[in-house]
């Protein structure tokens, strides 16, 4: 499911901002951008995410701004490099017969002499602050995804109703179609053999056995059970995407069996309608967690 969550914290020392976005994905994928390299913090945040979200491609951006005035211990001076620049500058001045009273000002602008210290590690207090903002942004994301999921579930239930309506039509006509099939089968056999006149009882048994193979009662009953289960899953307040995937596969298998067992063209047309409904449902549940 898609969604967006954002949170921010400001203190006298720093500003932390977290943005989390999610898009539809069959599995779970998590991408995190941090201002520092901290595998330990990444793992902590990923664990927090995995407890709330089971499906989707998640992208998280965390920004950090230090608003506290920089102190001398946050700056690195490369004195050896400055000395090398100075000596080179002196040689160049002697060669060109040029003197420069502002030599120090020029040298201080050369790259690599004065630079802010790269903070490789972050302290536990800052990690806790980031976690707090991350959890807040994550809660907004989860709420958005839940709202979208509820809307999707309503649309899926509408497709389920269409499927059930077609299934009930098949159920109401299957006995008539089966009886018609038996009569057609009997007439064909009568034309091909004289066994009917000599052993009518045996012929009736063969027709019954063959017709039984075209009986779709069991498949219809299993589909009704699956429909009830599907509706139950759609109102659960838990991740159900994977289970719905499997359930739709089972329903599609039953529908295919109905199509292969029934020789009636009208049922074949209704089977196409049910398969179309199932495909639409399958597409929609890919967006559910």
N, C-alpha and C positions, 0 to 999 in steps of 0.2 A: 504494500500500500504506500501511497505517497503521503508526504507530510513535511512539516518544517517546525523546528523548535529553536528558540533563541533565548539566551540569558546573559546577564552582565553584572559584574560586581566592581565597585570603585572604592578604594581605600586611600589613605594618605600616601601609601607607598606605590600602589600599582592599580592598573585597570585590566581586568580579565573579561574577555568576551568569547562566548561559545555559540556556534551555529551548527545545527545538525539537520541534514536533509535526507529524506529517504525516497526511493523510487521502487517501482515493482521489480521483483526478482524472485525466481523460483526458490533460491536458497538464500542464506545469509552471507552478506559481504560487507566488510567494515573497512573504511579508509579514514585515517586520522592524520591531520596536519598539526604539528605542535611547534612552538617557537624554539624548542630545544630537543636534543636527542635524549629521550628517556624511555627505554624499553620497559622499565618497571611501571612508570605512569601509564604508558600505553596499555599494558596488560591489565592494570586496575580499571581503566575506563572501558576496555573491551569486555571485561567481566560484568561491569555494571550494565552495559548495553545488552549483553546476551541474556540477562535475567528478565529483560522487558520486551525484547524483540527477537523473534525467531525466524523471520523471513523478510527479505528486502535487501536492496543495495543502499548502504548507509554511508554518507560522507559527512565528516565532522571537521570543522575548522576552529582552532583555538588561537586567539591572538592575545598578546601580552604587551602592556606598555608600562614602563617604569616611570612614574611621575615624581619620584623622590629625587632631589638634587644630587647629581653625581658627586662622589667624594674622590679623593686622591687615590684610594685603593681600587677604584673602578677603571683606572686609566693605566695603560702600559706605555712606558717610554723605552724605546730601543736606543740606548746611549751609544752603543758601538756603531750603529748605523748612522746616527747623527754625527759622530766624530768622523766617520769615513766621508760623509757628505761635505763636512766642513773642510777637511784637508783637500778634497777634490776641488772644492769651490775656490780655496786659496790658490792652488796651482793654476786654475783657469784664470783667476784675477791677475796673478803675476805674469802669466803668458800674454794676456791682453792688456796688461798695465792698467787694470781697472780696480778701484777700491770701492767697497760698498759698506756703508755704516749700518745698513739694515740687513746684514748677512744673517743674523739669528732669525729674523722674521721670515726670510726666504726659506731657510733650511727647515723651519718648523712646519712648512706647508708640504714638504716632500713626503711622498707616500711611505708608510711603514714606520715613521718615527713616533708619532703620537696616535694611539688607537684605543678605543674602548675595549675593555677586557671581555672576551667571549665567555659567558657564564656556561660552563659545561654541565654543571649539576644544579638542580634546584632543590631547595630545602623542603622539609616535610610540611612546614606551614603553608608554603606556596602550593604544594601538591594537594593539600587538603582543600585549599581555596578553589583550585581548579576543579576538583571533584564535586564540590558543592555547586558550582555554576553549571557543570556538566549535567548533574542530576536534575537541576531545575529545567535546563533546556530539554533534556530527555523527557521529562514529564509532559511538557507542552507537545512534543512530537508524538508521544504515545496517545495523548488526548485527540490530536488531529487524526491520527491513523484509526483510532477507534470510531470517530464520527464517520470517516469515509467507509470503514468496514461495515457499519450499520446500514449505510445507504446502499452499499453493494449487496448486502444480504437481502434487502428488500427487492432489489432487481432480480436477484437469483431466485428468490421465492416465487416471483411472478413467472419465471421460466419453468420452475418446477410445477406450478399449477397447470401450465400449458401441456407439459409432458404428461401429467396425471390425467388430464382431460382426454388426451388421445389414447392413453392406456385403457381407460374405462370404456371407451368406444370399442376397442378391440375385445375387451372382456365381455361386453354385452353381445357381441356378434360371433364370438369364437365357436360357440356350440352350433349355431346355424350354419356357419361356414364348414365346420367339420362334418355335419350331416350331409350337406351338399356334396362335399368331397367324397364321402362314402358312396353316395348314389352314383356319382360320375365314375368312380372306380369300378363299381359293380357292373355298370353298363359296358364299360370298356372290356372287362374280363369276359362278359357274356359274348361279346363279338369275337373274341380271340380263341375261346375254348368252349367245349361242350361239357366241361367239368361241372358247370352249374346244374345241369339236368341230372347228372349222375351222382354228384356228392355235394349237394347244396350246403349241408352243415359244415363240411370242411372248408368250402369256399367262404362262408360267412366268417369262419374263424380267421382265415388268412386276411380277409378284408379288415377285420377288427384289429388284428396285429399291425397291419400296415398303417391303418388310420391312427392308431395310438401313437405312432412315431410322429404324427403331425399335430398331436395335442400340445398346446402351449400353455396349459393351465399352470404348471409348476413355475414356468418362467414369469408369468404374470404375477403370481403370488410373491415370488422373490423380489420382483420390482416394487411392489407395494411396500414390502418390508424395507427395502433400500430407501424408498421415498420418505418413509417415516424417520429413518435414521438420519437422512440428509437434512430434514427440517430440524431435527434435534440439534445437530451439529451447528447449524447456522445461528442458533440462539445461544450457544455456549459462550461464556466469557473466557475462553481459552484459545490458544492457537489451534486451528483446525484445518489449515490449508493442506497439509500432507494427507490427513485422513480423508478429506474431501476428494483429493486426487485419486486415491485408491478406490473410493466408493464409486466415482464416476466411471472408472475403468470396469468395475464389476457390473454396473448398470448397462454399460455399452455392450458388454459380453452377452448379457441376457437379451438385449434388443436384437443383436445379431443372430442369436439362436432362434428367436421368434421369426425373424425374416427368412432364415434357412429352412425352418420346419413347416411353415405355413405356405401352401401353394396358392392361396387366395390373393389375387391382385390388389384388392381393396386393402387388405391387411399390409401388403407390401408397401403401398403408398403411405399408410399410417406409420409404418416402421421408419420410412425416410423422414417423416415429420419428427418422430421421437429422436432420431439420431441428430437431426438439426438442432433440436432443443438441447440435447446433451452437449453438443459441441459449443453452443453459446454459453452453457453453464460452465463447461471446462475452461473456456477462455476467461470468464469472470472470476473463477475461484483462484486463478493464478495471481490475482491482485489481493487475495485475502491472506492473512498471516496464518 
